[in-house]
Amino acid sequence: MISLTNISKQFVGTPLFQDVSFHIGTGDRIALVGSNGTGKSTLMKIIAGYLDADTGTITQSRFTTSGYLPQDGVYHQGKTLYDEVATVFQDITSLQNRLADISREIQNRTHGGDSPSPELVELLEELGNIQHTIEHRDGYTIDARIKQILSGLGFAENDLKRMTEEFSGGWQMRIEIAKLLLLEPTVLLLDEPTNHLDIESLQWLENYLQSYKGSIILVSHDSRFLDNIVHRVIEISVGKVTFFTGNFSSYLKQKELRDGQMRAAYEQQQQLIEKTEQFVSRFRYDKRRARQAQSRLKVLEKMERIEMEGSEKAVSFHFPEAPRPGRVILELDGVTKSYGLHTVFHKVSLRVDRGDRIALLGVNGAGKSTLARIIAGSERIQSGERRPGHNVIISYFSQNLADALDPELTIIQTLDTIAPSASQRELRTLLGCFLFSGDDVFKPVSVLSGGEKSRLAIAKMLLKPANFLIFDEPTNHLDARSKAVLQQSMLKYSGSYLIVSHDRDFLAPLINKVISIGKTGLDVFPGSVDEYLSGTHHKADEQSSVQQHASEKKSPSQRDKERKRVEAEHRRHLNTRLKPLKDKQHTLEDYISRAETRKAEIEAAFSDPQTYTDDGTIQNLHIEHDQITARLDALYSEWAETEEMLEGISKE
């Protein structure tokens, strides 16, 4: 569909990549990978047509369309959420309006038994083509599709009539994702789409993309997301691209093998170069061997040098030691939190014990960040009690912590104020883990981007002695290397922590307890994130934190027996709730099938000139067509609502 030939691009005289050539075929699932700054986003913009290459050509088939999602910077205003998303169907809306105009014109041109004029035949042909186009684009299911996509991305029914400017930056990006998915381009280019999603909507998007009909090109630091979608990887490194077949995990294995072979070849070549240069230096002025030295010098000049990407030494960071806390880290007892008339939490209770490593999950808007702030002690509550344990020292990273950095200080001075006893080398090593290297460490905070400030805020937090860490979305601005440094450091950390994050691979090895925020309060699940997400977390919504603590006093066999009983009871309860909805859905599908069949029969009659010989018949058909179209819209909406209810119950 799209072919790139000898594409090159440079910025300020520094080449990003040179002579890049590859083909994007039908149904391809491609990941663009590489270190920060290698040009992944730039290459994606060139493919999408948002940026020109310095050299090379891009060709594509006539019917290829592309849709591009940038990392950020998208803002919508002036329309409701529903109307904004529906703008992708403007061409269909225009066709539907044209269809109505043609139908009226055909009716006006039809007179008794007159044979159809050439103009009438032409109108009938246009009407048939438009009907075919609308059917091909599923134009009669627009409403249901819009609601399905928006629901999957986490929007509620009452969001549909809200103005788009009321939504925050992350939700603005979700609106753009919804528009792209509804547009259904033949090539979908997504630059870090997971940064704006919670785990529930991320899993929905993952499932949706797995069955997407077009080709997909992804830039993402979420390795599990890539693993589950892509089957080709294109790596950009030292200005060149390398191609790998398989998912992201397969790429990592192939890369390790290739890098080992290249490193051996590089070292061998360096030894040859060194020996040759020594020979030339020694004998170039020796009359007997000058010719031989000159010959070897020419070999050196013609030699194609092996380039290795800057080697990244394994960096290990250790949290500073903090006093050992008591057995209980923190307790919340009957906490209620409201913003005006909106109650976020009502009389919730929770206990964090020493050694707890908690993932705080829930859909966007459920109150994850609010709860994190309450636990950290930076959010006022209306009632209830927050009780920190003995000797507990909390360190808290919030999504807006970057705003609290002193803009007058340089990057390295910011860390020096926290750890004055640390050496410059230690501070620069830590900053290197978070993508600050060389003279970058002397930049003032005031000139840093939002992402750079967030990375600096994490580095600053890691220098403070604490025995309870609270992180709110710490990985959004980290590349794979920085995430690995943070993850490895937390694995070695002896204290307790709570993390709000949608990055499953980051959480997987770290977590031993999951707290999920649902409609009925907090659900505490002792186990890993993978166990929780795989469905072994099924508990009755009514189970409270107090009941969970009581169960901890039972023996392992008693707890296992109790867990199985609760799960069986939950499955029975679930089936009781699901059955009537499934029956309703089957009935709706039967109604839809019959209505679609009749609608097709009427539209076939519209294409028959004989239909227009009787004014009464054509008028009745138009009335019936309008009624069936309205009836189908209602059926599609009812089916979508039933599907949402089924999905909601299944998630519970």
C-alpha positions in Angstrom: 0.0 0.0 0.0 2.8 2.5 0.9 6.4 2.2 -0.2 9.3 4.3 1.2 12.4 4.6 -1.0 15.7 6.1 0.2 14.0 8.4 2.8 16.4 10.7 4.7 15.9 13.4 7.3 18.2 15.6 9.4 17.7 18.3 12.0 20.2 21.2 12.4 22.7 19.3 10.3 22.5 16.1 12.4 21.1 13.1 10.4 18.2 11.2 12.0 18.1 8.4 9.4 19.4 8.0 5.9 18.3 6.0 2.8 15.4 4.3 4.6 13.4 1.9 2.4 10.6 -0.4 3.3 7.0 -1.4 2.3 3.8 -1.3 4.3 1.6 -4.0 3.1 -2.1 -4.8 3.6 -2.8 -6.0 7.2 0.7 -5.2 8.4 1.2 -4.6 12.1 4.5 -2.7 12.6 6.2 -1.3 15.7 8.7 1.5 15.2 11.3 1.2 18.0 14.6 2.9 19.0 16.1 5.1 21.7 14.6 8.5 22.4 15.7 11.0 19.7 16.4 8.5 16.9 13.5 9.8 14.8 10.6 7.4 15.4 7.9 10.1 15.6 9.6 12.0 12.7 9.4 8.9 10.4 5.8 8.4 11.4 4.9 12.0 10.5 6.7 11.6 7.1 4.6 8.4 6.4 1.4 10.3 7.4 2.3 13.2 5.1 2.7 15.8 8.0 6.4 16.2 7.4 8.5 16.2 4.2 11.6 14.1 3.9 14.8 15.7 2.8 15.4 13.0 0.2 13.6 10.0 -1.2 10.1 9.2 -2.3 6.9 7.8 -0.9 4.4 6.1 -3.2 1.0 4.7 -2.2 -1.9 3.0 -3.9 -4.8 5.1 -5.1 -7.2 3.8 -2.4 -4.8 4.1 0.5 -5.9 6.5 3.3 -3.9 7.2 6.5 -4.9 8.4 10.0 -2.3 9.8 12.4 -2.4 10.2 16.2 0.4 12.5 17.6 1.7 12.0 21.1 -0.1 15.2 22.4 -1.2 18.6 21.4 -4.7 17.8 20.2 -7.5 20.0 21.4 -11.2 20.1 20.4 -13.7 22.8 21.1 -17.1 24.2 19.9 -19.0 20.9 19.6 -20.5 18.3 21.9 -18.5 15.1 22.3 -21.0 13.2 20.1 -21.0 15.9 17.3 -17.2 16.2 17.3 -16.7 12.5 16.8 -19.5 12.4 14.2 -17.6 14.9 12.0 -15.7 11.9 10.6 -18.9 10.9 8.9 -19.5 14.2 7.1 -19.2 12.6 3.7 -21.8 10.0 4.6 -24.2 12.7 5.9 -23.8 14.6 2.7 -24.5 11.4 0.7 -27.6 10.8 2.8 -28.8 14.3 2.1 -28.1 13.8 -1.6 -30.0 10.5 -1.5 -33.1 12.3 -0.2 -32.8 15.0 -2.9 -32.5 12.4 -5.6 -35.5 10.5 -4.3 -37.6 13.7 -4.5 -36.4 14.6 -7.9 -37.1 11.0 -9.2 -40.6 11.3 -7.8 -41.2 14.7 -9.6 -39.9 13.3 -12.9 -42.1 10.2 -12.9 -45.4 10.5 -14.8 -47.8 7.7 -15.1 -46.7 5.2 -17.8 -44.1 7.4 -19.5 -40.9 5.6 -20.4 -38.0 6.7 -18.2 -36.0 9.6 -19.7 -32.2 9.5 -20.0 -32.1 12.0 -17.1 -34.2 9.7 -14.9 -32.1 6.7 -15.7 -29.0 8.7 -14.8 -30.6 9.7 -11.5 -31.5 6.1 -10.7 -28.0 5.0 -11.4 -26.6 7.7 -9.1 -29.1 6.7 -6.4 -28.0 3.1 -6.6 -24.3 4.1 -6.4 -25.0 6.3 -3.3 -26.9 3.5 -1.6 -24.1 1.1 -2.3 -21.5 3.5 -0.9 -23.6 4.2 2.3 -24.1 0.4 2.8 -20.4 -0.2 2.2 -19.4 2.4 4.8 -22.0 1.0 7.2 -23.7 4.4 7.1 -26.9 3.1 8.7 -25.1 2.0 11.9 -23.3 5.3 12.6 -25.0 6.1 15.9 -24.4 2.6 17.4 -20.7 2.6 16.2 -20.0 6.1 17.8 -21.5 5.0 21.1 -19.6 1.7 21.0 -16.2 3.3 20.4 -16.7 6.1 23.0 -17.9 3.6 25.6 -14.8 1.3 25.0 -12.5 4.3 25.4 -14.1 5.1 28.8 -16.7 7.8 28.0 -20.0 7.6 29.8 -23.5 8.0 28.3 -23.9 11.4 30.0 -20.6 12.6 28.4 -22.1 12.5 24.9 -23.7 16.0 25.2 -20.8 17.6 27.1 -18.8 20.3 25.2 -15.4 19.0 24.2 -13.6 21.9 25.8 -14.8 20.5 29.2 -12.5 17.5 28.8 -8.9 17.4 30.0 -5.8 16.8 27.8 -5.9 13.0 28.2 -9.6 12.8 27.3 -8.9 15.1 24.4 -6.5 12.5 23.0 -9.1 9.8 23.6 -11.6 11.8 21.5 -9.0 11.9 18.7 -8.4 8.1 19.0 -12.2 7.6 18.7 -12.3 9.7 15.5 -9.5 7.7 14.0 -11.0 4.4 14.8 -14.4 5.5 13.3 -12.6 6.9 10.2 -11.1 3.4 9.6 -8.1 4.5 7.5 -6.3 1.8 5.6 -3.1 2.7 7.5 -3.5 3.7 11.2 -0.4 5.5 12.7 -0.5 5.8 16.5 2.3 7.6 18.4 2.2 6.5 22.1 -1.6 5.9 22.2 -1.4 4.2 25.6 -0.2 7.3 27.5 -3.8 8.6 27.7 -5.6 5.4 28.7 -6.3 3.5 31.9 -5.9 -0.3 32.0 -9.6 -1.0 31.2 -9.7 1.2 28.1 -6.1 0.1 27.1 -7.3 -3.5 27.1 -10.3 -2.5 25.0 -8.1 -0.7 22.5 -5.8 -3.7 22.4 -8.6 -6.1 21.6 -10.1 -3.6 19.0 -6.8 -3.2 17.2 -6.2 -7.0 17.1 -9.3 -7.3 14.8 -8.7 -4.0 12.9 -9.0 -4.5 9.1 -6.3 -2.0 8.0 -2.6 -1.8 8.6 -1.2 -0.4 11.9 2.1 1.4 12.7 2.8 1.9 16.4 5.2 3.8 18.5 4.9 2.7 22.2 6.9 2.0 25.3 4.3 -0.5 26.5 6.0 -3.8 25.6 3.0 -5.9 26.3 0.7 -3.7 24.2 3.2 -4.2 21.3 3.5 -7.9 21.9 -0.2 -8.4 21.6 -0.6 -6.4 18.3 2.5 -6.3 16.1 4.2 -9.0 14.0 6.9 -6.8 12.5 9.4 -4.5 14.2 11.4 -1.7 12.5 14.3 -0.5 14.6 15.9 2.9 14.0 19.5 3.1 15.3 22.5 5.2 14.3 20.7 6.6 11.3 19.7 3.2 9.8 16.8 0.9 10.0 16.8 -2.9 10.7 13.9 -5.2 10.1 12.7 -8.0 12.4 9.9 -10.5 12.0 7.8 -11.3 15.0 6.4 -9.5 18.0 8.3 -7.2 20.4 9.6 -10.1 22.6 10.9 -11.9 19.6 12.6 -8.7 18.5 14.4 -8.3 21.8 15.8 -11.9 21.5 16.8 -11.3 17.9 18.3 -8.0 18.8 20.4 -9.5 21.6 21.8 -12.1 19.2 22.4 -9.6 16.5 24.1 -7.1 18.8 26.3 -9.9 20.2 27.4 -10.8 16.6 27.9 -7.1 15.7 29.8 -6.4 18.8 32.2 -9.3 18.1 32.6 -8.0 14.5 33.1 -4.5 15.7 35.8 -5.5 18.2 37.5 -7.6 15.6 37.5 -4.7 13.1 38.8 -2.3 15.8 41.7 -4.7 16.5 42.5 -4.8 12.7 42.3 -1.1 12.4 44.6 -0.6 15.4 47.2 -3.0 14.0 47.0 -1.6 10.5 47.4 2.0 11.8 50.4 0.9 13.9 52.0 -0.8 10.8 51.4 2.3 8.7 52.8 4.7 11.4 55.9 2.5 11.8 56.8 1.8 8.1 55.3 4.6 6.0 58.7 6.3 5.8 60.7 3.1 5.5 61.9 2.9 1.9 61.7 -0.9 1.9 58.1 -1.1 3.2 56.6 2.3 2.4 54.7 0.8 -0.6 53.2 -1.9 1.6 52.3 0.7 4.3 50.7 2.9 1.6 48.7 -0.1 0.4 47.4 -0.9 3.8 46.5 2.8 4.3 44.3 2.6 1.2 42.6 -0.5 2.6 41.8 1.4 5.8 40.3 4.4 3.8 38.1 2.1 1.8 37.0 0.0 4.8 33.3 0.2 5.7 33.3 0.9 9.4 30.9 -0.9 11.6 28.9 1.5 13.7 27.6 0.6 17.1 24.9 2.5 18.9 26.3 4.2 22.1 26.6 1.3 24.6 24.4 1.7 27.6 26.1 0.4 30.7 23.9 -1.3 33.2 22.8 1.3 35.7 21.7 0.3 39.1 20.1 2.7 41.6 19.5 2.0 45.2 16.9 4.0 47.3 18.5 5.6 50.4 17.8 3.7 53.6 14.9 4.8 55.7 13.9 3.8 59.3 11.9 0.6 59.6 8.2 1.4 60.1 5.7 -0.4 62.2 3.5 -3.3 61.0 0.7 -1.0 59.9 1.8 1.6 57.3 -1.4 3.5 57.1 -5.2 3.1 57.7 -8.2 4.9 56.3 -11.4 4.5 58.4 -14.8 5.6 57.0 -13.3 8.2 54.7 -15.7 10.4 52.7 -14.4 12.7 50.0 -16.6 15.1 47.9 -16.1 17.9 45.4 -19.2 20.1 45.8 -22.2 17.9 45.2 -20.1 15.1 43.7 -19.1 12.4 46.1 -16.0 10.5 45.1 -15.7 8.2 48.1 -18.3 7.4 50.8 -17.1 5.9 54.1 -14.3 3.8 52.5 -11.8 2.0 54.7 -8.4 0.6 53.9 -5.3 -0.7 55.6 -1.7 -0.7 54.1 0.6 -3.2 55.9 4.4 -3.2 55.9 5.6 -5.1 52.8 2.5 -4.2 50.7 3.3 -3.4 47.1 0.0 -2.1 45.8 -1.4 -1.3 42.3 -4.3 1.1 42.5 -6.5 0.4 39.5 -9.8 1.8 38.2 -11.3 3.5 35.2 -10.4 7.1 34.5 -12.5 9.4 36.7 -13.0 6.7 39.4 -10.8 8.6 41.8 -7.4 6.9 41.7 -5.4 10.1 41.9 -7.8 11.5 44.6 -7.3 8.4 46.7 -3.5 8.5 46.2 -3.5 12.1 47.4 -5.7 11.2 50.4 -3.3 8.4 51.3 -0.3 10.7 50.8 -2.0 13.3 53.1 -2.2 16.1 50.6 -6.0 15.9 50.0 -8.5 17.1 52.6 -11.4 14.8 53.4 -14.9 15.6 54.6 -15.2 12.9 57.2 -13.5 9.8 58.5 -9.9 9.3 59.7 -6.5 8.9 58.1 -4.0 7.2 60.5 -0.3 6.9 59.4 1.6 4.1 61.2 4.6 4.3 63.5 7.8 5.7 61.9 6.2 6.0 58.4 7.9 8.4 56.0 6.0 9.0 52.8 7.4 10.2 49.5 4.8 11.1 46.9 5.1 11.6 43.1 2.0 13.2 41.6 1.3 13.9 37.9 1.7 17.7 38.6 4.7 17.5 40.9 6.8 18.9 38.1 5.1 22.3 38.7 6.7 22.5 42.1 10.2 22.5 40.8 12.3 25.7 41.2 12.6 27.2 37.7 15.7 29.2 38.8 17.8 26.0 39.5 19.6 23.9 37.0 18.8 20.2 36.6 21.8 19.1 38.7 21.3 21.8 41.3 17.7 20.5 41.8 19.1 17.1 42.8 22.0 18.6 44.8 19.5 20.4 47.1 18.0 17.0 48.1 21.2 15.1 48.4 24.1 17.5 49.1 26.3 14.6 50.3 26.0 12.8 47.0 28.9 13.2 44.6 28.5 14.9 41.2 29.2 11.6 39.5 26.4 9.9 41.4 24.0 12.6 40.6 24.9 12.6 36.9 24.6 8.8 36.8 21.1 9.1 38.2 20.2 11.9 35.7 21.5 9.8 32.9 19.0 7.1 33.8 16.3 9.7 33.1 17.7 10.9 29.8 19.7 13.9 31.0 23.3 13.6 29.8 26.3 15.8 29.0 25.7 19.5 29.2 21.9 18.9 29.6 22.4 18.7 33.3 23.2 22.5 33.4 19.9 23.5 31.8 17.7 25.6 34.0 14.4 24.0 35.0 12.5 26.9 33.4 13.4 25.8 29.8 12.4 22.1 30.3 9.4 20.5 28.6 6.6 19.0 30.6 7.9 15.5 30.1 11.5 16.5 31.1 10.2 18.1 34.3 8.3 14.9 35.2 11.4 12.8 34.7 13.4 15.2 36.9 10.7 15.1 39.6 11.0 11.3 39.7 14.8 11.5 40.0 14.4 14.1 42.8 11.9 11.9 44.6 14.2 8.9 44.5 16.9 10.7 46.5 14.7 11.2 49.6 14.8 8.5 52.3 11.3 7.1 52.6 9.7 3.8 53.6 6.4 4.3 51.8 6.4 5.5 48.2 3.3 6.7 46.3 3.5 7.0 42.5 0.8 8.5 40.3 1.4 7.5 36.7 5.2 7.6 36.9 6.0 5.9 33.5 4.1 8.3 31.1 7.3 10.2 30.2 9.8 7.4 30.6 11.4 5.5 27.8 12.2 1.7 28.1 15.6 2.2 29.7 14.4 4.7 32.3 11.4 2.5 33.1 13.8 -0.4 33.6 16.0 1.6 36.0 13.0 2.6 38.1 11.5 -0.9 38.0 14.8 -2.6 39.0 15.3 -0.1 41.8 11.8 -0.7 43.2 12.4 -4.5 43.1 15.4 -3.9 45.4 13.5 -1.4 47.6 12.8 -2.7 51.1 9.9 -0.5 51.8 6.2 -0.4 50.8 4.7 1.4 47.9 1.4 2.2 46.0 1.4 2.8 42.3 -1.3 4.3 40.0 -0.4 3.1 36.5 -1.8 1.5 33.4 1.6 0.0 32.3 1.0 -3.8 32.9 4.6 -4.9 32.3 6.0 -2.2 34.6 3.6 -3.4 37.4 3.8 -7.1 36.8 6.9 -8.0 38.8 6.4 -5.3 41.5 2.9 -5.9 42.8 1.6 -8.3 45.5 -1.8 -6.6 46.1 -4.3 -4.8 43.9 -6.8 -2.2 45.1 -9.6 -1.7 42.5 -11.9 1.3 42.7 -15.4 0.3 41.6 -18.9 1.7 41.9 -19.4 0.2 45.3 -16.1 1.3 46.8 -12.7 -0.5 47.2 -12.1 -4.1 46.3 -8.8 -5.5 47.7 -7.3 -8.4 45.9 -4.2 -10.1 47.4 -2.2 -11.2 44.3 -0.4 -9.9 41.2 -1.7 -7.6 38.6 -1.7 -10.4 36.0 -3.8 -12.7 38.3 -6.2 -9.8 38.9 -6.6 -9.0 35.2 -6.9 -12.6 34.2 -10.2 -12.8 36.1 -9.2 -14.5 39.3 -10.2 -11.4 41.2 -14.0 -12.1 41.0 -15.5 -11.1 44.4 -18.9 -9.9 45.4 -19.0 -6.1 45.2 -20.3 -6.0 48.8 -17.1 -7.5 50.2 -15.6 -4.8 52.4 -12.1 -4.1 53.5 -13.1 -5.2 57.0 -14.1 -8.6 55.7 -10.8 -8.9 53.8 -8.8 -8.3 57.0 -10.9 -10.9 58.8 -10.2 -13.4 56.1 -6.5 -12.9 56.6 -6.8 -14.4 60.1 -7.9 -17.7 58.6 -5.6 -20.6 57.6 -4.5 -20.8 53.9 -6.8 -23.8 53.3 -9.8 -22.0 54.8 -9.1 -18.9 52.8 -8.8 -20.9 49.6 -12.1 -22.7 50.3 -13.7 -19.4 51.1 -12.3 -17.8 47.9 -13.7 -20.7 45.8 -17.1 -20.5 47.4 -17.2 -16.7 46.8 -16.2 -17.2 43.1 -18.8 -19.9 42.6 -21.5 -17.7 44.2 -20.4 -14.8 42.0 -20.6 -16.9 38.8 -24.1 -18.0 39.6 -25.1 -14.4 40.4 -23.4 -13.3 37.2 -25.3 -15.8 35.0 -28.6 -14.8 36.6 -27.9 -11.2 35.6 -26.5 -12.0 32.2 -29.2 -14.4 30.9 -32.1 -11.9 30.4 -29.8 -9.4 28.7 -28.5 -12.1 26.3 -32.0 -13.2 25.5 -33.0 -9.5 24.9 -29.9 -9.1 22.6 -30.9 -12.2 20.5 -34.4 -10.8 20.1 -33.0 -7.5 19.0 -30.7 -9.1 16.5 -33.8 -11.0 15.0 -35.7 -7.7 14.7 -32.7 -6.0 13.2 -32.2 -8.8 10.6 -35.8 -8.6 9.5 -35.8 -4.8 9.3 -32.6 -4.8 7.3 -34.0 -7.3 4.9 -37.2 -5.2 4.3 -35.1 -2.0 4.0 -33.0 -3.7 1.3 -36.1 -4.7 -0.6 -37.4 -1.1 -0.5 -34.1 0.2 -1.7 -34.1 -2.3 -4.5 -37.5 -1.0 -5.5 -36.2 2.5 -5.6 -33.8 1.4 -8.4 -36.6 -0.1 -10.5 -38.1 2.5 -12.9 -41.4 0.6 -12.8 -41.8 1.7 -9.2 -42.2 5.3 -10.2 -45.3 4.7 -12.4 -47.5 4.9 -9.4 -47.3 8.0 -7.2 -49.1 6.3 -4.4 -46.7 3.4 -4.3 -43.5 5.4 -4.3 -44.9 7.7 -1.6 -45.8 4.7 0.6 -42.4 3.2 0.0 -40.6 6.4 1.1 -42.7 6.6 4.2 -42.0 3.0 5.1 -38.3 3.5 4.3 -38.1 6.5 6.7 -40.0 4.5 9.4 -37.7 1.5 9.0 -34.5 3.7 9.1 -35.7 5.3 12.3 -36.7 1.9 13.7 -33.3 0.5 12.9 -31.5 3.4 14.5 -33.5 2.8 17.7 -32.7 -1.0 17.5 -29.0 -0.4 16.9 -28.9 2.0 19.9 -30.8 -0.5 22.1 -28.5 -3.3 21.0 -25.4 -1.2 21.8 -26.8 -0.3 25.3 -27.5 -4.0 26.0 -24.0 -4.8 24.9 -22.6 -2.1 27.2 -24.6 -3.6 30.1 -23.3 -7.1 29.4 -19.7 -5.8 29.2 -20.2 -3.8 32.4 -21.6 -6.8 34.3 -18.8 -9.1 32.9 -16.2 -6.5 34.1 -17.7 -6.5 37.6 
